[in-house]
Amino acid sequence: MEKEHANPVVKLVRVPWDKGILVGAKPPRPAQDYGFIIQRTFEDIDGYTWEPFFMDPTHLQQ
């Protein structure tokens, strides 16, 4: 997923993750890219899990 960082959708998912990591959040698992869904997970300093993701809506119409 790193090579696609210029993609606006990847930025939409990655920006909250990057900001969370900067303030002490921890990534419990690697980024997920299923082709039609991309997701990154982080646990904030209070222990809450956040999972920003994007799902391509055109995939549902198939």
JOGI-V635708 format. One record per residue. OMEGA is omega as a letter, one per 20 degrees, with the letter a starting at -180 (* if undefined). NEAR is the number of other C-alpha atoms within 8 Angstrom. Layout:
# JOGI-V635708
{{OMEGA	NEAR} {OMEGA	NEAR}}
This chain:
# JOGI-V635708
{{a	7} {a	4} {a	5} {a	7} {r	9} {r	7} {a	7} {r	7} {r	7} {r	12} {r	10} {r	9} {a	14} {a	10} {r	8} {r	9} {r	12} {a	8} {r	8} {r	12} {a	11} {a	7} {r	6} {r	8} {a	11} {r	10} {a	9} {r	7} {a	6} {r	7} {r	9} {r	8} {a	9} {a	6} {r	5} {r	8} {r	11} {a	14} {r	12} {a	13} {r	14} {r	15} {a	13} {a	12} {r	8} {r	5} {r	6} {r	7} {r	8} {a	8} {r	8} {a	11} {r	9} {r	10} {r	7} {a	8} {r	6} {r	6} {a	7} {a	6} {a	5} {*	4}}
